Amino acid sequence: MGLAGLVERARLPYVSQWINDDIRPVEAARRTWGFWTFHNYWLLINCNIATFLTGSALIPLGLNYWQAIIAIIIGNIIATTAIVISSLSGAYYHSNYPPRVPHQKNFSVLISFSAVGFSVYSRAVWGMWGSQFAIWNRIFLCLGMLYGFQSWVGGQCFELILLSWDPNYESHIPNHMPASTGMTTAQFVSYIIFFIISLPFVWIKPHRLQKFFYFASAVTMVFFVVLLIWALATMGHGGFGDTIDSATTIPKTGGPGSLAWLMIYGIMSTVGSIAAGILNQNDFARLSRKPMDAVWGQLIPYGVYSILTSVIGILVVGATQRRFDGEAVWNPPTIFVRLLEKDNSPGTRAALFFAGVALCISQIGSNVPGNALAGGIDLSSVFPRYINIRRGAYITVMLSPIVNPWQLVNTATTFLSVLSSYGVFLAPMTGMMFANYIFVNKRKVKVDDLYHGHSGSIYWYKYGINFRAPIAWAVGVAPTLPGFIAAVNLSVSLPAGMTELYFLNYLYGFLSSAVVYALLHWIFPARDVDDFVKNAPSAREVQRHYTDRWEVDLSQAGHILSDDDGSGITHLDVNTKHEPTAVF
């Protein structure tokens, strides 16, 4: 079979350049996420090593432990609010509204994004082709940073299992890695094993993750609670190390090195660390059985578990500091390795084994849905003819080693600071999506046109690009970009004013881009979009219309996706001969 034949076999059924079965508006059969699914999802996203390390990025700045905790709490309250707001539309879009009652208040107010996932709704914001810029930013983050980093940390967790079997495991595998790589051959072997163990879980599609979430979240929660109890119960009469210290020498007010500005930076860093999750949360919220499952399933668990895990991290590090000769060891796998170095008794080795198992489950539970599947959804929207969520997730996984994640982990605290700073680029996108949905579209989305890549779509704008979007995004990014560069390159120094603006990066980026985007649409209105918004019925009726309209198999959606501009072209390729390949 030639190359053309292989390409043809790889093609998905019922697709066009703009749609496949995984990026279409979700139908009832895949709305399977209830309250506990969302609860367990956010438990796994937050009860992991990355969140445990939050204090390691704040306390070294000069904040004491309680100041860091206050920054974490405020930051997570803001992040929780943003997550719930950004997911409500996906939850409400498909809900079975009760019959309309005269004068009944529309309860779906202040919902920010569209009826579909992030990548598809980006077409309404940026234009059909312009949306590629926003989507590739998310793909880069999942592929280039998040999955690789979390997988390498997972390899460190699996190494605990190997060390529990053989405390001299490292010395038994000859090291052939150059010192410049920052790793040993033994560590790389652990990474590869964890990498392979994760692969079967990537196969599970998002609407079928419930059982895995129940198991993984139970194991993860028990582990972190037991870790805290053990650390506090065994810290001895010496008490906490100086990590738990109320003293601070920094001035309360003044320049960017003052307490006030460092607290602001800590708050914005906490929000920025989940910026990618805020941006694309609608990808998962649209799977909710009913709206309030998504609302309460995120409103309560996200903040609770993010704050809880961050506080556990600070307390555990403080409680174990004196037994490690005053060194604050923030990475949980490293804590257990240090314990083994001091005592390789059977009891310690058993603790290493169970800790390694629990941490591996925790890493898989957060990494697969949060990064692999998220990357798969984004890639599916870029190449819908050939890539669905499952294929996209495996592509994300297989390409993740190219970023050399072992070098990222060697500077984990710096990396987490840079990762939090990536909100510089994502916050303006989130603000623009908010402004587009609330102020420009007034919560009315012509869903069919999000899948029409031609001038007949109201979201085509000019040449497939909404010129207002890049301008608004640039306004939100440019002033804080020098601060991002300084976060990446610590040798760069900035004036105090620039540093302070950077400390406000997420808040500034969100608000400034939202305002500029709305103003540009007011000054230079997009005629087709305005006409639809003015002439369409209420937002609630529009949502109901498209919910009913898309409650069909994609194979039956040709009439929905045919052109409405008189060209007579049908965009959907209803070709059943490709159907057998759709399982992968």
URJO-V710183 format. One line per field, one symbol per residue. phi: phi as a letter, one per 20 degrees, with the letter a starting at -180 (. if undefined). psi: psi as a letter, one per 20 degrees, with the letter a starting at -180 (. if undefined). A space follows every 50 residues. Layout:
# URJO-V710183
phi = ???
psi = ???
This chain:
# URJO-V710183
phi = .ffffffffffeelcbfcbbfedfgfegfdedeegfffgfgffffdebfg fgegffedfffpfeffffffffffgfffffgfffffdfffffgefeffgf dgmfffeeeldddefdfgfffgffedngeffgfffffffgfffecfffff ffffffffffffffebgdggfedgedeffffmbdffffffffffgfffgf fffffgfdegfffgffffffffffffgffffffdfnffmfeffecefbde ffcpffeefgfffffffffffffdgffffdffgeffeffbgffffffdge fgfffffgfffggffffffdfffdlneeeeeggfgffffffebdfgffff fffffffffffffffeffffcffffffffffecffccdgffffffgffef ffelffffffcgffffffffffggeegffffffffffeeeelmdceggff ddebffefeflclnceffffffffffegfefgffffffdfeedcfgffff fffegffffffffffffffffffcfegfffffffefffgfffffgffffe ecfffdegffeffddnfmeeeeeecffegfeffc
psi = prghhgghhipqqlraiiqahijrpprhhjnioaghggghghghhhmahg hhighiiggihiqaghggggggggghggggghgggiihghghgjqnqrqp ppjppoilrlphaaiarghghhhhgirghhhhggghggggggghgggggh hhhhhhghhhghhhhnikggiiopojpqhhhjrrhghhggggghgghhgh hhhpqhjkiggggggghgggggghghggggghhjiaihbqaihmpiqqiq qhrcaijrgghhggggghhgghhjghhggjhhhhhijqgqgighghihgg gggghggghgggggggghhighikkipoohoghhghghghhhokrhgghg ggghgggghggggghhgghhgghghggghhhhmihipaggghghggghih iijmhhhghhlgggghggghiiihhhghgghhhghggghgiljopnghii jomriipijhdokjpohhghghghhhgghighhgghhgniipqqqgghgh hhhjgggggggghgggggghhggmqoggggggghiqaqhghgggghghhj lqqhijjhhhjqqjjjhjpphpnnniiihhiii.
